[in-house]
Amino acid sequence: MFEGFEQQQIKTSGTTINLVKGGSGPPLLLLHGYPQT
């Protein structure tokens, strides 16, 4: 992990969402998925 970055997990009723927070500037959201849908 990069210095100054923090890993977190958000547990929901159906899954766990992994995230990384850190850096400066505007927020960036990257979503992994299936290109067929």
Buried (B, 14 or more C-beta within 10 A) or exposed (E): EEEEEEEEEEEEEEEEEEEEEEEEEEEEEEEEEEEEE
